[in-house]
Amino acid sequence: MALFLIERNYAERVQDATIDEEEEMFSVNDELGVQWINTFLSTDRTCAYCLYESPNSELLLEHARILGIPADQIIEVTSTV
C-alpha cells in the first residue's frame, strides 16, 4: 500500500475526538481498507497532518466524506527510513 499525508485545515476548531468518534473512524478505516498511522497537529492548532496507508487517494477522500472531516490536500509520500 502507498503512504499518504492528508492536510486537514480546521480553522481553529480542532478538538479532541471522543471515544465514539474514534471508534467510528476505525470502523470506517476497516470498511475502506485504509490504515491510520499517525497525526501531527500544528502548534497553532489550526491544521492536522494525518499519515495513512491506502491503496489510493480516492479511498481517503471517501473516508473524509463519510466522517465529515476535511481532506484539503492529499499527498503521496515515501519513507526514507
Short mmCIF file of the C-alpha atoms (twelve columns), coordinates in Angstrom:
data_MODEL
# 
_entry.id   MODEL 
# 
loop_
_atom_site.group_PDB 
_atom_site.id 
_atom_site.type_symbol 
_atom_site.label_atom_id 
_atom_site.label_alt_id 
_atom_site.label_comp_id 
_atom_site.label_asym_id 
_atom_site.label_seq_id 
_atom_site.Cartn_x 
_atom_site.Cartn_y 
_atom_site.Cartn_z 
_atom_site.pdbx_PDB_model_num 
ATOM 1  C CA . MET A 1  0.000   0.000  0.000  1 
ATOM 2  C CA . ALA A 2  1.068   3.571  -0.602 1 
ATOM 3  C CA . LEU A 3  1.666   6.221  2.083  1 
ATOM 4  C CA . PHE A 4  -0.353  9.445  2.022  1 
ATOM 5  C CA . LEU A 5  -0.164  12.635 4.059  1 
ATOM 6  C CA . ILE A 6  -3.507  14.393 4.463  1 
ATOM 7  C CA . GLU A 7  -3.619  18.073 5.358  1 
ATOM 8  C CA . ARG A 8  -6.765  18.955 7.303  1 
ATOM 9  C CA . ASN A 9  -7.426  22.677 7.839  1 
ATOM 10 C CA . TYR A 10 -9.742  23.031 10.798 1 
ATOM 11 C CA . ALA A 11 -9.848  26.836 11.013 1 
ATOM 12 C CA . GLU A 12 -9.158  26.812 14.773 1 
ATOM 13 C CA . ARG A 13 -11.885 24.298 15.588 1 
ATOM 14 C CA . VAL A 14 -9.687  21.309 16.374 1 
ATOM 15 C CA . GLN A 15 -10.971 19.412 19.356 1 
ATOM 16 C CA . ASP A 16 -10.144 16.110 20.978 1 
ATOM 17 C CA . ALA A 17 -12.050 13.201 19.484 1 
ATOM 18 C CA . THR A 18 -14.436 11.359 21.731 1 
ATOM 19 C CA . ILE A 19 -14.188 7.587  22.153 1 
ATOM 20 C CA . ASP A 20 -17.292 7.167  19.966 1 
ATOM 21 C CA . GLU A 21 -15.728 9.298  17.200 1 
ATOM 22 C CA . GLU A 22 -12.502 7.281  17.365 1 
ATOM 23 C CA . GLU A 23 -14.447 4.003  17.159 1 
ATOM 24 C CA . GLU A 24 -16.355 5.301  14.137 1 
ATOM 25 C CA . MET A 25 -13.095 6.329  12.452 1 
ATOM 26 C CA . PHE A 26 -11.524 2.897  12.960 1 
ATOM 27 C CA . SER A 27 -14.702 1.191  11.725 1 
ATOM 28 C CA . VAL A 28 -14.604 3.261  8.522  1 
ATOM 29 C CA . ASN A 29 -10.865 2.528  8.179  1 
ATOM 30 C CA . ASP A 30 -11.577 -1.214 8.261  1 
ATOM 31 C CA . GLU A 31 -14.518 -0.856 5.884  1 
ATOM 32 C CA . LEU A 32 -12.466 1.018  3.269  1 
ATOM 33 C CA . GLY A 33 -9.186  -0.848 3.776  1 
ATOM 34 C CA . VAL A 34 -7.125  2.169  4.872  1 
ATOM 35 C CA . GLN A 35 -4.765  2.309  7.850  1 
ATOM 36 C CA . TRP A 36 -4.175  5.389  10.019 1 
ATOM 37 C CA . ILE A 37 -0.532  5.651  11.133 1 
ATOM 38 C CA . ASN A 38 -0.115  8.967  12.961 1 
ATOM 39 C CA . THR A 39 -1.442  12.516 13.241 1 
ATOM 40 C CA . PHE A 40 0.542   15.690 13.792 1 
ATOM 41 C CA . LEU A 41 -1.073  18.944 14.914 1 
ATOM 42 C CA . SER A 42 0.289   22.387 14.036 1 
ATOM 43 C CA . THR A 43 1.343   24.479 17.032 1 
ATOM 44 C CA . ASP A 44 -1.469  26.961 16.403 1 
ATOM 45 C CA . ARG A 45 -3.966  24.035 16.397 1 
ATOM 46 C CA . THR A 46 -5.472  25.039 13.046 1 
ATOM 47 C CA . CYS A 47 -4.133  22.213 10.915 1 
ATOM 48 C CA . ALA A 48 -3.687  18.473 11.330 1 
ATOM 49 C CA . TYR A 49 -1.419  16.298 9.192  1 
ATOM 50 C CA . CYS A 50 -2.531  12.668 9.119  1 
ATOM 51 C CA . LEU A 51 -0.383  9.856  7.775  1 
ATOM 52 C CA . TYR A 52 -2.267  6.902  6.262  1 
ATOM 53 C CA . GLU A 53 -1.588  3.755  4.274  1 
ATOM 54 C CA . SER A 54 -4.102  3.311  1.483  1 
ATOM 55 C CA . PRO A 55 -4.355  1.653  -1.917 1 
ATOM 56 C CA . ASN A 56 -5.180  5.082  -3.417 1 
ATOM 57 C CA . SER A 57 -6.085  8.681  -2.582 1 
ATOM 58 C CA . GLU A 58 -9.723  8.267  -3.668 1 
ATOM 59 C CA . LEU A 59 -10.394 5.989  -0.681 1 
ATOM 60 C CA . LEU A 60 -9.023  8.670  1.646  1 
ATOM 61 C CA . LEU A 61 -11.365 11.255 0.110  1 
ATOM 62 C CA . GLU A 62 -14.272 8.857  0.671  1 
ATOM 63 C CA . HIS A 63 -13.072 8.293  4.260  1 
ATOM 64 C CA . ALA A 64 -13.127 12.050 4.925  1 
ATOM 65 C CA . ARG A 65 -16.556 12.428 3.302  1 
ATOM 66 C CA . ILE A 66 -18.086 9.638  5.404  1 
ATOM 67 C CA . LEU A 67 -16.633 11.069 8.635  1 
ATOM 68 C CA . GLY A 68 -17.445 14.681 7.725  1 
ATOM 69 C CA . ILE A 69 -13.857 15.863 8.183  1 
ATOM 70 C CA . PRO A 70 -11.741 17.935 5.800  1 
ATOM 71 C CA . ALA A 71 -9.121  16.489 3.475  1 
ATOM 72 C CA . ASP A 72 -7.809  19.705 1.967  1 
ATOM 73 C CA . GLN A 73 -4.747  18.171 0.399  1 
ATOM 74 C CA . ILE A 74 -3.674  14.552 -0.053 1 
ATOM 75 C CA . ILE A 75 -0.054  13.943 -0.985 1 
ATOM 76 C CA . GLU A 76 1.529   10.573 -1.726 1 
ATOM 77 C CA . VAL A 77 4.807   10.334 0.179  1 
ATOM 78 C CA . THR A 78 7.660   7.859  0.610  1 
ATOM 79 C CA . SER A 79 9.628   6.917  3.689  1 
ATOM 80 C CA . THR A 80 13.370  7.418  3.750  1 
ATOM 81 C CA . VAL A 81 13.914  5.215  6.783  1 
# 
